[in-house]
């Protein structure tokens, strides 16, 4: 048969869109509502940050980082004692929470898996993640402050450690589950025991994610106020080396100074709030951008 006489089938006619007009309208309304809600959130958050920056910068000076908090109605002063107290308790809390959280997350991801004990630990960990921090403060108050007969930085550090631990547990388990099973199988094929496979392969493969979780937990506890009200309280002077008695800290200082009638205290509260915000922002940036290339490798 001649190729010129071959019939070429005609293209089928274009079908009209099957999307109903009502669905198009609903889609546009949903997109518009989502955009409006996003803009409202950005405006509110931007307003808060703008006010915090404007008011907080006014209180920044060299004395802010070298002088202790002033007495009621006094001029000048700084928040150096509160900065140091917060730093000490936060570091102690994260040092306690990190090994517990990493080991618990490792058990859930490597040993427990689908066991009943692992399910119970996950359930309790989820409760701790969503528990109000003030309840943790009351728990540590009953556990440590009342028997010791005094507020202390040790009690504050324990409260912060309890808050940080579930964050590290969840992050560690999730990151270890992302490590390919073939790497574990390769280590086992070489005759390495499970402990060696975990420390040399899975931990190394998930190290960036685990460190990210620790940094996020650090940012989580840096601004906690409620648990410190019941454990460390506050102090307008330098604290003792044994951390007994009221230990000054930024969150409680901000809370007390912001409610005071003294303009100087209120200005220091704004400066302290800005300092905590910048610190948490810096930690979040480190967790998101600095460690991200390591995770990609």
Secondary structure, 3 states (H helix, E strand, C coil): CCHHHCCCCCCCCCCCCCCCHHHHHHHHHHHHHHHHHHHHHHHHHHHHHHHHHHHHHHCCCHHHHCCCCCCCCCCCCCCHHHHHHHHHHHHHHHHHHHHHHHHHHHHHHHHHCCCHHHHHHHHHHHHHHHCCHHHHHHHHHHHHHHHHCCCEHHHHHHHHHHHHHHHHHHHHHHHHHCCCHHHHHHHHHCCCCHHHHHHHHHHHHCHHHHHHHHHHHHHHHHCCCHHHHCCCCCCCCCCCCCCECCCCCHHHHHHHHHCCCCHHHHHHHHHHHHHHHHHHHHHHHHHHHHCHHHHHC
